């Protein structure tokens, strides 16, 4: 989505007309931090496509600039807001990628279950058996009172 400001200037005094808002819901499984990091990467790539202004090429087609990583190109990007359910803590691979633009091969948890995780681990029986769901630890009965 793109939002338009009525009147707003950035830190350099330039008028901001658009802001890009992205919303996502990353994969939930506790042993799938590597999946969430890859999803965050794909989200960032798509946001980057949307936030860079389009220019016209030699035949009049709208494209991004000829050098998509030039400083000039990024100087004219729309600001972004990323929100949603990341199913991640601040030290996760997805958060590391969003905060620092990289996640290394030695990241403490991101790649921990890369060779162990299987899609079948996402079913309810596995999650209940390994107490990821269905236990009473920390559970409370909610009562609504007027």
C-alpha positions as CSV (number, residue, x, y, z in Angstrom):
1,X,0.0,0.0,0.0
2,X,1.1,3.5,-0.6
3,X,0.1,6.4,1.7
4,X,0.2,10.1,0.7
5,X,1.1,12.8,3.2
6,X,-0.7,16.1,2.9
7,X,2.2,18.2,4.1
8,X,5.4,16.6,5.4
9,X,9.1,17.1,4.9
10,X,12.0,14.7,5.5
11,X,15.2,15.6,7.5
12,X,16.6,17.4,4.5
13,X,13.6,19.5,4.1
14,X,12.4,17.7,0.9
15,X,8.7,17.0,0.6
16,X,7.6,13.4,1.1
17,X,4.6,12.4,-1.0
18,X,4.5,8.6,-0.5
19,X,5.3,6.1,2.2
20,X,5.2,2.3,1.6
21,X,3.5,0.2,4.2
22,X,4.1,-3.6,4.1
23,X,2.3,-6.1,6.3
24,X,3.4,-9.8,6.6
25,X,2.8,-12.9,8.6
26,X,5.9,-15.2,8.8
27,X,5.9,-18.9,9.3
28,X,5.2,-19.9,12.9
29,X,7.1,-23.1,13.7
30,X,9.7,-22.7,16.6
31,X,12.3,-24.8,14.7
32,X,11.9,-22.8,11.4
33,X,13.9,-19.6,12.1
34,X,15.7,-20.2,8.8
35,X,12.3,-20.2,6.9
36,X,11.3,-16.9,8.5
37,X,14.7,-15.4,7.6
38,X,14.2,-16.4,4.0
39,X,10.6,-15.1,4.0
40,X,11.9,-11.8,5.4
41,X,14.4,-11.6,2.6
42,X,11.7,-12.1,0.0
43,X,9.5,-9.5,1.7
44,X,12.4,-7.0,1.6
45,X,13.2,-7.7,-2.0
46,X,9.5,-7.0,-3.0
47,X,9.4,-3.8,-0.8
48,X,12.6,-2.6,-2.5
49,X,10.9,-3.0,-5.9
50,X,7.9,-1.0,-4.8
51,X,9.7,1.8,-2.9
52,X,12.1,2.7,-5.7
53,X,10.7,5.3,-8.1
54,X,10.2,4.1,-11.7
55,X,12.1,5.7,-14.6
56,X,11.5,5.4,-18.3
57,X,13.9,3.3,-20.4
58,X,14.9,4.0,-24.0
59,X,11.7,2.6,-25.4
60,X,9.4,4.3,-22.9
61,X,8.8,1.4,-20.5
62,X,8.7,2.0,-16.8
63,X,11.6,0.3,-15.1
64,X,13.7,0.8,-12.0
65,X,17.0,2.6,-12.6
66,X,19.7,1.0,-14.7
67,X,21.8,0.5,-11.6
68,X,19.4,-0.5,-8.8
69,X,22.0,-0.2,-6.1
70,X,23.3,3.3,-6.9
71,X,23.2,5.8,-4.1
72,X,21.2,8.2,-6.2
73,X,18.5,5.5,-6.6
74,X,18.3,5.0,-2.9
75,X,18.3,8.7,-2.2
76,X,14.9,8.9,-3.9
77,X,13.3,5.9,-2.3
78,X,9.9,6.1,-0.6
79,X,10.2,5.6,3.2
80,X,8.8,2.3,4.5
81,X,7.0,0.8,7.5
82,X,7.1,-3.0,7.9
83,X,4.5,-4.5,10.3
84,X,2.9,-7.8,10.9
85,X,3.3,-11.0,12.8
86,X,7.0,-12.0,12.4
87,X,6.8,-14.9,14.8
88,X,10.3,-13.9,15.7
89,X,12.1,-12.5,18.7
90,X,14.6,-9.6,18.4
91,X,17.6,-12.0,18.2
92,X,16.1,-14.2,15.4
93,X,17.5,-14.4,11.9
94,X,14.5,-12.6,10.4
95,X,14.9,-9.7,12.9
96,X,18.7,-9.6,12.3
97,X,18.1,-9.4,8.6
98,X,15.6,-6.6,9.0
99,X,17.7,-4.6,11.4
100,X,21.2,-5.1,9.8
101,X,20.4,-6.2,6.2
102,X,22.3,-9.4,6.7
103,X,22.3,-12.7,8.6
104,X,25.5,-14.6,8.7
105,X,26.1,-18.4,8.5
106,X,27.2,-18.4,12.2
107,X,24.0,-16.7,13.5
108,X,23.2,-18.4,16.8
109,X,19.7,-19.7,16.0
110,X,18.8,-19.0,12.5
111,X,20.4,-22.0,10.8
112,X,20.3,-24.3,13.9
113,X,17.6,-26.6,12.6
114,X,18.3,-26.2,8.8
115,X,19.2,-29.8,8.3
116,X,16.7,-31.2,10.9
117,X,13.5,-29.3,10.2
118,X,10.9,-31.1,8.0
119,X,7.4,-29.8,6.9
120,X,5.8,-32.7,8.8
121,X,6.9,-31.0,12.0
122,X,4.2,-28.4,11.5
123,X,1.3,-30.8,12.1
124,X,-0.6,-30.6,15.4
125,X,0.4,-34.1,16.6
126,X,4.2,-33.2,16.4
127,X,3.7,-29.8,18.1
128,X,1.6,-31.3,20.9
129,X,3.9,-34.3,21.4
130,X,6.9,-31.9,21.8
131,X,4.9,-29.5,24.0
132,X,5.0,-26.5,21.6
133,X,1.2,-26.3,21.9
134,X,-1.5,-27.9,24.1
135,X,0.2,-27.6,27.5
136,X,-1.1,-25.8,30.5
137,X,2.2,-24.0,31.4
138,X,1.3,-20.3,31.8
139,X,-2.3,-20.8,30.7
140,X,-5.0,-19.0,32.5
141,X,-8.8,-19.0,32.2
142,X,-9.9,-15.6,31.0
143,X,-13.0,-14.1,32.7
144,X,-14.7,-11.1,31.3
145,X,-16.4,-8.8,33.7
146,X,-18.4,-5.7,33.2
